[in-house]
């Protein structure tokens, strides 16, 4: 996998998480009974976003046409791709 391709997947996941963050932040004010849960989830999403944005900055410094495996082990790349897939599919903005 090329660095450019991984950046595209990463951008898609970051976009999905930003939508989820806004949705959870808005739901905080719906009910006093559920506000804590949505606030907690928003904090978790912010932490995930921060980590992904750090990774994106790190990847942007690399040659976009180089293979990711040149910079990271194959196992790390596979774990990252699984994590990104789970984050995209989590639909954390839908409750």
C-alpha positions as CSV (number, residue, x, y, z in Angstrom):
1,X,0.0,0.0,0.0
2,X,1.3,3.4,-0.9
3,X,1.5,6.3,1.6
4,X,-0.9,8.3,-0.5
5,X,-3.6,5.5,-0.4
6,X,-3.2,5.3,3.4
7,X,-3.6,9.0,3.7
8,X,-6.9,8.8,1.7
9,X,-8.3,6.2,4.1
10,X,-7.1,8.2,7.0
11,X,-8.8,11.4,5.7
12,X,-12.0,9.5,5.2
13,X,-11.9,8.2,8.8
14,X,-11.1,11.6,10.2
15,X,-14.0,13.1,8.3
16,X,-16.3,10.4,9.7
17,X,-15.1,11.0,13.3
18,X,-15.6,14.8,12.9
19,X,-19.2,14.2,12.0
20,X,-19.6,11.8,14.9
21,X,-18.0,14.3,17.3
22,X,-20.5,17.1,16.3
23,X,-23.4,14.7,16.6
24,X,-22.4,13.5,20.0
25,X,-21.7,17.1,21.2
26,X,-25.2,18.2,20.1
27,X,-26.9,15.2,21.8
28,X,-25.3,16.2,25.1
29,X,-28.1,18.8,25.6
30,X,-31.0,16.5,24.7
31,X,-31.6,15.0,28.1
32,X,-30.0,15.2,31.5
33,X,-30.3,11.4,31.7
34,X,-28.1,10.8,28.7
35,X,-25.9,13.9,28.6
36,X,-23.0,12.2,30.5
37,X,-22.9,9.3,28.0
38,X,-22.7,11.6,25.0
39,X,-20.1,13.8,26.7
40,X,-18.0,10.8,27.5
41,X,-18.3,9.5,23.9
42,X,-17.4,13.0,22.5
43,X,-14.2,13.0,24.6
44,X,-13.3,9.5,23.3
45,X,-13.8,10.6,19.8
46,X,-11.7,13.8,20.3
47,X,-8.9,11.6,21.6
48,X,-9.2,9.3,18.5
49,X,-9.2,12.3,16.3
50,X,-6.1,13.8,17.9
51,X,-4.2,10.5,17.5
52,X,-5.3,10.2,13.8
53,X,-4.3,13.8,13.1
54,X,-0.8,13.2,14.6
55,X,-0.5,10.1,12.4
56,X,-1.6,12.0,9.3
57,X,1.0,14.7,10.0
58,X,3.6,12.0,10.3
59,X,2.6,10.4,7.1
60,X,2.5,13.7,5.2
61,X,6.2,14.0,5.8
62,X,6.8,10.8,3.8
63,X,7.0,10.4,0.1
64,X,3.4,9.8,-1.1
65,X,4.5,7.2,-3.7
66,X,6.6,5.1,-1.3
67,X,5.3,1.9,0.2
68,X,4.0,2.2,3.8
69,X,5.8,-1.0,4.6
70,X,9.1,0.8,4.0
71,X,8.4,2.9,7.1
72,X,6.3,0.7,9.3
73,X,6.1,-3.1,9.8
74,X,3.5,-5.1,8.0
75,X,1.8,-6.0,11.3
76,X,1.5,-2.3,12.3
77,X,0.0,-1.4,9.0
78,X,-2.5,-4.3,9.2
79,X,-3.5,-3.3,12.7
80,X,-3.9,0.4,11.6
81,X,-6.1,-0.6,8.7
82,X,-8.3,-2.7,10.9
83,X,-8.6,0.1,13.4
84,X,-9.5,2.6,10.7
85,X,-12.1,0.3,9.3
86,X,-13.7,-0.2,12.7
87,X,-13.8,3.5,13.3
88,X,-15.4,4.2,10.0
89,X,-18.0,1.4,10.5
90,X,-18.8,2.2,14.1
91,X,-21.4,4.8,13.1
92,X,-20.9,6.5,16.4
93,X,-23.0,9.4,15.2
94,X,-26.1,7.2,15.0
95,X,-28.0,6.3,18.2
